[in-house]
Amino acid sequence: MNRIIPATQVLPNMQRRRFLEGLVAGGVVMGLSPWTSSFAAQLETRPAQILSGTEFDLAISESLVNFTGNSRLATTINGSVPAPTLHWREGDTVTIRVANRLTSSSSIHWHGIILDTSMDGVPGLSYKGIPAGETFTYRFKVGQAGTYWYHSHTGFQEQLGMYGAIVITPAAGETIQADRDYVVTLSDWTDEDPERVMKKLKMQGDYFNFNQPTVGKFIKDVSKDGLSAALDDRKMWNDMRMSPMDLADISAQTYTYLLNGTAPAGNWTGIFKPGEKVRLRFINSAAMSFFDVRIPGLEMTVVLADGQPVEPVTVDEFRIGVAETYDVIVTPKAEAYTIFAQSMDRSGYARGTLATRPGMTAAIPALDVPEPLSMGDMMGDMVSGGVRHASTEYGPSVDMRVDTPRSNLDDPGVGLRYNDRHVLTYAELKSVNGVMGPAHADMEMELHLTGNMERYTWSIDGLEFGKSTPVHFPYGKRIRVIFVNDTMMSHPMHLHGMWSDLENPDGGLQVRKHTIVVQPAQRVSFLVSADALGRWAWHCHLMFHMDSGMFREVIVA
């Protein structure tokens, strides 16, 4: 039986319930009460398959899962959460037959895979979707290598468990040497109907946020900064109708955080021999959760970002936004290490173990104390800038605009700035041999990421998707895109079908990605080669933000 660290040692009161609920996850029965064994017996999902070759058969259906002590229906592929890991080889043509056994339509999007728009898997843009009872055949040539993933692009099916990993071997063979190779899929699960979760957010944007300013915090601020400064700080946030603890829309109040489909107490374990090099392919396939990942006692060398090789950089920790992937190399020497992925709002964590044999555990760190947003997170460049209400400029869908956003890439983000650990930043990510693409731009466009937390609406340039018109990329042109984040939340922006070549503040090309996280009050720029004809999706990969309107169609013609 796995040794479980007592919840009282590592979790605040709210999380003790979540921890105990997780004890039955993955079939782990701890004998705490009569209901645990009966609940575990209802678990009908199976471990994710590993499928390789060029011909694949996938079936979308519903399966019972139990991550919290309550059985719920998940949307699964081949009966598992996560879905099967697909192993491809660069240069091969793959054929994937997807049978939809649901009573409603579905879809699969191949995230980060460069292919023809007809194979991209976005209903309404790429195709009509996969109707209930029908089979759709995807067929395309694999033109890249690295770590990617796939997921539904229909409704809230991704939140309900429909996601899986893709591992692509380079045509010339692996240049990254490792003795062991593990996929580490991070995700979030709720027992609630996602439609109900959305209704709660629409009713109250901070419904799931328990990290609110307290009287105790005010007293500490008075002691540190003086009464006048503490009052001015509270008045400023109140006048803006915002909270400095607005770190995540959805917390462990309803979420259970999973690692490879296993709740923390299930303790997914990767086996190694001391001194071996272990490759960990981290994929954030969550619906709404950023994770801060570290392996206490073990440095991680980042070698791929979003499937693309980067110059190796060794860190203690990295933040992984929704839809991003990072490949790291570790060389463990002790018998056991904890893979610790805490949510950005510090309300919970996913956890696994690297060990020399099954059943071992290592100490689980305490959750970090939540850190409030700074003035820079709200106002950008505070020396010359500020923030203003925007209702007269963009309408009721927007509650603020940042006048002079910051453009630095060397900020790890709120909660990671002062922890005395080396935390990865975008400034440290540099594509091997430079970014593949010209450094010049034929045209430039600026788009603002906007929202209104009171209404829980999210948009681009103040327009939700249903009110917007398509963005046009002229075929064959090199386009500089500038994103300005006018909100206090980080947005992982994903452009389908084309690479995004991130620029540094000096205008040099930095790193090639398929998903770029834009921090609060930040300005980022990147270059896109419009080399893929057709209709493409462009959206925030926070599912409830996308569903609320932070989505645009891109037409390349």
WOJO-V451997 format. One record per residue. N is the residue number from 1. RES is the residue in three letters. D_FIRST is the distance of its C-alpha to the first C-alpha in whole Angstrom. Layout:
BEGIN
n=N res=RES d_first=D_FIRST
n=N res=RES d_first=D_FIRST
END
This chain:
BEGIN
n=1 res=MET d_first=0
n=2 res=ASN d_first=4
n=3 res=ARG d_first=6
n=4 res=ILE d_first=9
n=5 res=ILE d_first=13
n=6 res=PRO d_first=15
n=7 res=ALA d_first=17
n=8 res=THR d_first=20
n=9 res=GLN d_first=20
n=10 res=VAL d_first=20
n=11 res=LEU d_first=21
n=12 res=PRO d_first=25
n=13 res=ASN d_first=25
n=14 res=MET d_first=26
n=15 res=GLN d_first=23
n=16 res=ARG d_first=20
n=17 res=ARG d_first=21
n=18 res=ARG d_first=20
n=19 res=PHE d_first=17
n=20 res=LEU d_first=16
n=21 res=GLU d_first=17
n=22 res=GLY d_first=15
n=23 res=LEU d_first=12
n=24 res=VAL d_first=13
n=25 res=ALA d_first=14
n=26 res=GLY d_first=13
n=27 res=GLY d_first=12
n=28 res=VAL d_first=9
n=29 res=VAL d_first=9
n=30 res=MET d_first=8
n=31 res=GLY d_first=11
n=32 res=LEU d_first=13
n=33 res=SER d_first=16
n=34 res=PRO d_first=18
n=35 res=TRP d_first=18
n=36 res=THR d_first=15
n=37 res=SER d_first=15
n=38 res=SER d_first=18
n=39 res=PHE d_first=18
n=40 res=ALA d_first=15
n=41 res=ALA d_first=17
n=42 res=GLN d_first=20
n=43 res=LEU d_first=19
n=44 res=GLU d_first=21
n=45 res=THR d_first=21
n=46 res=ARG d_first=20
n=47 res=PRO d_first=19
n=48 res=ALA d_first=22
n=49 res=GLN d_first=25
n=50 res=ILE d_first=26
n=51 res=LEU d_first=30
n=52 res=SER d_first=33
n=53 res=GLY d_first=37
n=54 res=THR d_first=39
n=55 res=GLU d_first=39
n=56 res=PHE d_first=36
n=57 res=ASP d_first=36
n=58 res=LEU d_first=34
n=59 res=ALA d_first=34
n=60 res=ILE d_first=34
n=61 res=SER d_first=32
n=62 res=GLU d_first=30
n=63 res=SER d_first=27
n=64 res=LEU d_first=24
n=65 res=VAL d_first=22
n=66 res=ASN d_first=19
n=67 res=PHE d_first=18
n=68 res=THR d_first=19
n=69 res=GLY d_first=19
n=70 res=ASN d_first=22
n=71 res=SER d_first=23
n=72 res=ARG d_first=26
n=73 res=LEU d_first=28
n=74 res=ALA d_first=27
n=75 res=THR d_first=30
n=76 res=THR d_first=28
n=77 res=ILE d_first=30
n=78 res=ASN d_first=29
n=79 res=GLY d_first=26
n=80 res=SER d_first=24
n=81 res=VAL d_first=23
n=82 res=PRO d_first=24
n=83 res=ALA d_first=27
n=84 res=PRO d_first=27
n=85 res=THR d_first=28
n=86 res=LEU d_first=31
n=87 res=HIS d_first=32
n=88 res=TRP d_first=36
n=89 res=ARG d_first=39
n=90 res=GLU d_first=41
n=91 res=GLY d_first=45
n=92 res=ASP d_first=43
n=93 res=THR d_first=44
n=94 res=VAL d_first=42
n=95 res=THR d_first=42
n=96 res=ILE d_first=39
n=97 res=ARG d_first=40
n=98 res=VAL d_first=38
n=99 res=ALA d_first=39
n=100 res=ASN d_first=38
n=101 res=ARG d_first=37
n=102 res=LEU d_first=37
n=103 res=THR d_first=40
n=104 res=SER d_first=41
n=105 res=SER d_first=42
n=106 res=SER d_first=39
n=107 res=SER d_first=39
n=108 res=ILE d_first=38
n=109 res=HIS d_first=39
n=110 res=TRP d_first=38
n=111 res=HIS d_first=37
n=112 res=GLY d_first=39
n=113 res=ILE d_first=41
n=114 res=ILE d_first=45
n=115 res=LEU d_first=46
n=116 res=ASP d_first=49
n=117 res=THR d_first=49
n=118 res=SER d_first=49
n=119 res=MET d_first=45
n=120 res=ASP d_first=44
n=121 res=GLY d_first=43
n=122 res=VAL d_first=44
n=123 res=PRO d_first=46
n=124 res=GLY d_first=49
n=125 res=LEU d_first=50
n=126 res=SER d_first=48
n=127 res=TYR d_first=49
n=128 res=LYS d_first=48
n=129 res=GLY d_first=45
n=130 res=ILE d_first=43
n=131 res=PRO d_first=44
n=132 res=ALA d_first=42
n=133 res=GLY d_first=42
n=134 res=GLU d_first=44
n=135 res=THR d_first=43
n=136 res=PHE d_first=44
n=137 res=THR d_first=44
n=138 res=TYR d_first=43
n=139 res=ARG d_first=45
n=140 res=PHE d_first=45
n=141 res=LYS d_first=46
n=142 res=VAL d_first=43
n=143 res=GLY d_first=45
n=144 res=GLN d_first=42
n=145 res=ALA d_first=39
n=146 res=GLY d_first=36
n=147 res=THR d_first=33
n=148 res=TYR d_first=34
n=149 res=TRP d_first=32
n=150 res=TYR d_first=34
n=151 res=HIS d_first=34
n=152 res=SER d_first=36
n=153 res=HIS d_first=39
n=154 res=THR d_first=39
n=155 res=GLY d_first=39
n=156 res=PHE d_first=35
n=157 res=GLN d_first=34
n=158 res=GLU d_first=32
n=159 res=GLN d_first=31
n=160 res=LEU d_first=29
n=161 res=GLY d_first=27
n=162 res=MET d_first=30
n=163 res=TYR d_first=29
n=164 res=GLY d_first=28
n=165 res=ALA d_first=29
n=166 res=ILE d_first=32
n=167 res=VAL d_first=32
n=168 res=ILE d_first=35
n=169 res=THR d_first=36
n=170 res=PRO d_first=40
n=171 res=ALA d_first=43
n=172 res=ALA d_first=43
n=173 res=GLY d_first=40
n=174 res=GLU d_first=37
n=175 res=THR d_first=39
n=176 res=ILE d_first=35
n=177 res=GLN d_first=34
n=178 res=ALA d_first=30
n=179 res=ASP d_first=28
n=180 res=ARG d_first=25
n=181 res=ASP d_first=26
n=182 res=TYR d_first=23
n=183 res=VAL d_first=24
n=184 res=VAL d_first=23
n=185 res=THR d_first=24
n=186 res=LEU d_first=24
n=187 res=SER d_first=25
n=188 res=ASP d_first=25
n=189 res=TRP d_first=25
n=190 res=THR d_first=27
n=191 res=ASP d_first=26
n=192 res=GLU d_first=30
n=193 res=ASP d_first=33
n=194 res=PRO d_first=34
n=195 res=GLU d_first=37
n=196 res=ARG d_first=37
n=197 res=VAL d_first=35
n=198 res=MET d_first=38
n=199 res=LYS d_first=41
n=200 res=LYS d_first=39
n=201 res=LEU d_first=40
n=202 res=LYS d_first=43
n=203 res=MET d_first=44
n=204 res=GLN d_first=42
n=205 res=GLY d_first=41
n=206 res=ASP d_first=39
n=207 res=TYR d_first=37
n=208 res=PHE d_first=34
n=209 res=ASN d_first=35
n=210 res=PHE d_first=34
n=211 res=ASN d_first=35
n=212 res=GLN d_first=38
n=213 res=PRO d_first=41
n=214 res=THR d_first=40
n=215 res=VAL d_first=43
n=216 res=GLY d_first=41
n=217 res=LYS d_first=41
n=218 res=PHE d_first=45
n=219 res=ILE d_first=45
n=220 res=LYS d_first=43
n=221 res=ASP d_first=46
n=222 res=VAL d_first=49
n=223 res=SER d_first=48
n=224 res=LYS d_first=47
n=225 res=ASP d_first=50
n=226 res=GLY d_first=52
n=227 res=LEU d_first=53
n=228 res=SER d_first=55
n=229 res=ALA d_first=53
n=230 res=ALA d_first=50
n=231 res=LEU d_first=52
n=232 res=ASP d_first=54
n=233 res=ASP d_first=50
n=234 res=ARG d_first=49
n=235 res=LYS d_first=53
n=236 res=MET d_first=52
n=237 res=TRP d_first=49
n=238 res=ASN d_first=50
n=239 res=ASP d_first=54
n=240 res=MET d_first=52
n=241 res=ARG d_first=49
n=242 res=MET d_first=46
n=243 res=SER d_first=43
n=244 res=PRO d_first=42
n=245 res=MET d_first=39
n=246 res=ASP d_first=39
n=247 res=LEU d_first=36
n=248 res=ALA d_first=35
n=249 res=ASP d_first=36
n=250 res=ILE d_first=32
n=251 res=SER d_first=29
n=252 res=ALA d_first=26
n=253 res=GLN d_first=28
n=254 res=THR d_first=27
n=255 res=TYR d_first=26
n=256 res=THR d_first=22
n=257 res=TYR d_first=22
n=258 res=LEU d_first=20
n=259 res=LEU d_first=19
n=260 res=ASN d_first=20
n=261 res=GLY d_first=19
n=262 res=THR d_first=16
n=263 res=ALA d_first=16
n=264 res=PRO d_first=14
n=265 res=ALA d_first=11
n=266 res=GLY d_first=11
n=267 res=ASN d_first=11
n=268 res=TRP d_first=13
n=269 res=THR d_first=13
n=270 res=GLY d_first=17
n=271 res=ILE d_first=17
n=272 res=PHE d_first=20
n=273 res=LYS d_first=21
n=274 res=PRO d_first=23
n=275 res=GLY d_first=26
n=276 res=GLU d_first=26
n=277 res=LYS d_first=28
n=278 res=VAL d_first=25
n=279 res=ARG d_first=27
n=280 res=LEU d_first=25
n=281 res=ARG d_first=27
n=282 res=PHE d_first=27
n=283 res=ILE d_first=28
n=284 res=ASN d_first=29
n=285 res=SER d_first=29
n=286 res=ALA d_first=29
n=287 res=ALA d_first=31
n=288 res=MET d_first=32
n=289 res=SER d_first=30
n=290 res=PHE d_first=31
n=291 res=PHE d_first=28
n=292 res=ASP d_first=28
n=293 res=VAL d_first=26
n=294 res=ARG d_first=25
n=295 res=ILE d_first=23
n=296 res=PRO d_first=23
n=297 res=GLY d_first=24
n=298 res=LEU d_first=25
n=299 res=GLU d_first=29
n=300 res=MET d_first=29
n=301 res=THR d_first=32
n=302 res=VAL d_first=33
n=303 res=VAL d_first=35
n=304 res=LEU d_first=36
n=305 res=ALA d_first=36
n=306 res=ASP d_first=36
n=307 res=GLY d_first=37
n=308 res=GLN d_first=39
n=309 res=PRO d_first=40
n=310 res=VAL d_first=40
n=311 res=GLU d_first=41
n=312 res=PRO d_first=38
n=313 res=VAL d_first=37
n=314 res=THR d_first=34
n=315 res=VAL d_first=33
n=316 res=ASP d_first=30
n=317 res=GLU d_first=30
n=318 res=PHE d_first=31
n=319 res=ARG d_first=32
n=320 res=ILE d_first=31
n=321 res=GLY d_first=33
n=322 res=VAL d_first=33
n=323 res=ALA d_first=34
n=324 res=GLU d_first=34
n=325 res=THR d_first=32
n=326 res=TYR d_first=32
n=327 res=ASP d_first=31
n=328 res=VAL d_first=30
n=329 res=ILE d_first=29
n=330 res=VAL d_first=27
n=331 res=THR d_first=27
n=332 res=PRO d_first=23
n=333 res=LYS d_first=24
n=334 res=ALA d_first=21
n=335 res=GLU d_first=17
n=336 res=ALA d_first=16
n=337 res=TYR d_first=18
n=338 res=THR d_first=17
n=339 res=ILE d_first=19
n=340 res=PHE d_first=20
n=341 res=ALA d_first=23
n=342 res=GLN d_first=24
n=343 res=SER d_first=27
n=344 res=MET d_first=31
n=345 res=ASP d_first=31
n=346 res=ARG d_first=28
n=347 res=SER d_first=27
n=348 res=GLY d_first=23
n=349 res=TYR d_first=21
n=350 res=ALA d_first=19
n=351 res=ARG d_first=17
n=352 res=GLY d_first=15
n=353 res=THR d_first=14
n=354 res=LEU d_first=17
n=355 res=ALA d_first=15
n=356 res=THR d_first=16
n=357 res=ARG d_first=13
n=358 res=PRO d_first=10
n=359 res=GLY d_first=7
n=360 res=MET d_first=9
n=361 res=THR d_first=11
n=362 res=ALA d_first=14
n=363 res=ALA d_first=16
n=364 res=ILE d_first=17
n=365 res=PRO d_first=21
n=366 res=ALA d_first=23
n=367 res=LEU d_first=25
n=368 res=ASP d_first=28
n=369 res=VAL d_first=31
n=370 res=PRO d_first=33
n=371 res=GLU d_first=36
n=372 res=PRO d_first=39
n=373 res=LEU d_first=41
n=374 res=SER d_first=44
n=375 res=MET d_first=48
n=376 res=GLY d_first=48
n=377 res=ASP d_first=45
n=378 res=MET d_first=48
n=379 res=MET d_first=51
n=380 res=GLY d_first=50
n=381 res=ASP d_first=53
n=382 res=MET d_first=54
n=383 res=VAL d_first=57
n=384 res=SER d_first=59
n=385 res=GLY d_first=57
n=386 res=GLY d_first=56
n=387 res=VAL d_first=54
n=388 res=ARG d_first=56
n=389 res=HIS d_first=56
n=390 res=ALA d_first=57
n=391 res=SER d_first=58
n=392 res=THR d_first=61
n=393 res=GLU d_first=60
n=394 res=TYR d_first=58
n=395 res=GLY d_first=58
n=396 res=PRO d_first=55
n=397 res=SER d_first=52
n=398 res=VAL d_first=52
n=399 res=ASP d_first=52
n=400 res=MET d_first=52
n=401 res=ARG d_first=54
n=402 res=VAL d_first=53
n=403 res=ASP d_first=57
n=404 res=THR d_first=56
n=405 res=PRO d_first=52
n=406 res=ARG d_first=50
n=407 res=SER d_first=50
n=408 res=ASN d_first=48
n=409 res=LEU d_first=45
n=410 res=ASP d_first=43
n=411 res=ASP d_first=42
n=412 res=PRO d_first=38
n=413 res=GLY d_first=38
n=414 res=VAL d_first=38
n=415 res=GLY d_first=35
n=416 res=LEU d_first=35
n=417 res=ARG d_first=38
n=418 res=TYR d_first=37
n=419 res=ASN d_first=34
n=420 res=ASP d_first=35
n=421 res=ARG d_first=33
n=422 res=HIS d_first=35
n=423 res=VAL d_first=34
n=424 res=LEU d_first=36
n=425 res=THR d_first=39
n=426 res=TYR d_first=41
n=427 res=ALA d_first=44
n=428 res=GLU d_first=41
n=429 res=LEU d_first=41
n=430 res=LYS d_first=44
n=431 res=SER d_first=44
n=432 res=VAL d_first=44
n=433 res=ASN d_first=48
n=434 res=GLY d_first=49
n=435 res=VAL d_first=49
n=436 res=MET d_first=50
n=437 res=GLY d_first=53
n=438 res=PRO d_first=56
n=439 res=ALA d_first=56
n=440 res=HIS d_first=59
n=441 res=ALA d_first=59
n=442 res=ASP d_first=62
n=443 res=MET d_first=61
n=444 res=GLU d_first=59
n=445 res=MET d_first=57
n=446 res=GLU d_first=56
n=447 res=LEU d_first=53
n=448 res=HIS d_first=52
n=449 res=LEU d_first=48
n=450 res=THR d_first=49
n=451 res=GLY d_first=48
n=452 res=ASN d_first=48
n=453 res=MET d_first=45
n=454 res=GLU d_first=47
n=455 res=ARG d_first=48
n=456 res=TYR d_first=45
n=457 res=THR d_first=47
n=458 res=TRP d_first=46
n=459 res=SER d_first=49
n=460 res=ILE d_first=50
n=461 res=ASP d_first=54
n=462 res=GLY d_first=54
n=463 res=LEU d_first=53
n=464 res=GLU d_first=51
n=465 res=PHE d_first=50
n=466 res=GLY d_first=52
n=467 res=LYS d_first=55
n=468 res=SER d_first=55
n=469 res=THR d_first=57
n=470 res=PRO d_first=56
n=471 res=VAL d_first=56
n=472 res=HIS d_first=58
n=473 res=PHE d_first=57
n=474 res=PRO d_first=60
n=475 res=TYR d_first=59
n=476 res=GLY d_first=59
n=477 res=LYS d_first=59
n=478 res=ARG d_first=57
n=479 res=ILE d_first=56
n=480 res=ARG d_first=55
n=481 res=VAL d_first=53
n=482 res=ILE d_first=53
n=483 res=PHE d_first=50
n=484 res=VAL d_first=51
n=485 res=ASN d_first=48
n=486 res=ASP d_first=50
n=487 res=THR d_first=46
n=488 res=MET d_first=44
n=489 res=MET d_first=41
n=490 res=SER d_first=40
n=491 res=HIS d_first=40
n=492 res=PRO d_first=39
n=493 res=MET d_first=42
n=494 res=HIS d_first=42
n=495 res=LEU d_first=45
n=496 res=HIS d_first=45
n=497 res=GLY d_first=46
n=498 res=MET d_first=47
n=499 res=TRP d_first=46
n=500 res=SER d_first=47
n=501 res=ASP d_first=48
n=502 res=LEU d_first=47
n=503 res=GLU d_first=50
n=504 res=ASN d_first=50
n=505 res=PRO d_first=52
n=506 res=ASP d_first=55
n=507 res=GLY d_first=55
n=508 res=GLY d_first=53
n=509 res=LEU d_first=51
n=510 res=GLN d_first=47
n=511 res=VAL d_first=44
n=512 res=ARG d_first=44
n=513 res=LYS d_first=42
n=514 res=HIS d_first=41
n=515 res=THR d_first=40
n=516 res=ILE d_first=41
n=517 res=VAL d_first=40
n=518 res=VAL d_first=43
n=519 res=GLN d_first=42
n=520 res=PRO d_first=44
n=521 res=ALA d_first=48
n=522 res=GLN d_first=47
n=523 res=ARG d_first=50
n=524 res=VAL d_first=49
n=525 res=SER d_first=51
n=526 res=PHE d_first=50
n=527 res=LEU d_first=52
n=528 res=VAL d_first=52
n=529 res=SER d_first=53
n=530 res=ALA d_first=55
n=531 res=ASP d_first=54
n=532 res=ALA d_first=53
n=533 res=LEU d_first=55
n=534 res=GLY d_first=54
n=535 res=ARG d_first=52
n=536 res=TRP d_first=49
n=537 res=ALA d_first=47
n=538 res=TRP d_first=46
n=539 res=HIS d_first=44
n=540 res=CYS d_first=41
n=541 res=HIS d_first=38
n=542 res=LEU d_first=37
n=543 res=MET d_first=37
n=544 res=PHE d_first=38
n=545 res=HIS d_first=41
n=546 res=MET d_first=42
n=547 res=ASP d_first=42
n=548 res=SER d_first=44
n=549 res=GLY d_first=47
n=550 res=MET d_first=46
n=551 res=PHE d_first=47
n=552 res=ARG d_first=50
n=553 res=GLU d_first=51
n=554 res=VAL d_first=52
n=555 res=ILE d_first=55
n=556 res=VAL d_first=56
n=557 res=ALA d_first=59
END
